[in-house]
Amino acid sequence: MLTDGSRCVWDGVSDMADEVAGRDSTLVGTLLLGVLIFGLGAAAGFVARLLWPHPR
């Protein structure tokens, strides 16, 4: 179930990257894609910390 969701999200990122590359590659589009990828990574890290906490 978790892998299906992550695969769907990654397909969405891939589609967004293809759309940005197909259009006129502007700085704004590249920055938005970078922010999107950063946000997905941050969300994945947050979920990973919730699911697999490390005792200190």
CORQUI-V702969 format. One record per pair of residues at least 12 apart in sequence whose ideal C-beta (glycine too) atoms are under 10 Angstrom apart, sorted by the first residue. I is the first residue (numbers start at 0). GAP is how many residues later the second one is. D is the distance in Angstrom with one decimal. If there is no record, write none. Layout:
i->I gap->GAP d->D
i->I gap->GAP d->D
This chain:
i->1 gap->45 d->8.8
i->1 gap->49 d->8.7
i->5 gap->34 d->9.4
i->5 gap->38 d->7.6
i->5 gap->41 d->9.6
i->8 gap->31 d->6.4
i->8 gap->34 d->8.9
i->8 gap->35 d->8.6
i->9 gap->30 d->8.4
i->11 gap->24 d->9.0
i->11 gap->28 d->9.0
i->12 gap->20 d->8.3
i->12 gap->23 d->6.7
i->12 gap->24 d->6.5
i->12 gap->27 d->6.5
i->15 gap->13 d->9.5
i->15 gap->16 d->8.6
i->15 gap->17 d->6.3
i->15 gap->20 d->6.5
i->15 gap->21 d->9.1
i->16 gap->12 d->10.0
i->16 gap->16 d->6.2
i->16 gap->19 d->9.2
i->16 gap->20 d->8.7
i->18 gap->14 d->9.3
i->19 gap->12 d->7.8
i->19 gap->13 d->5.4
i->19 gap->16 d->9.7
i->20 gap->12 d->9.3
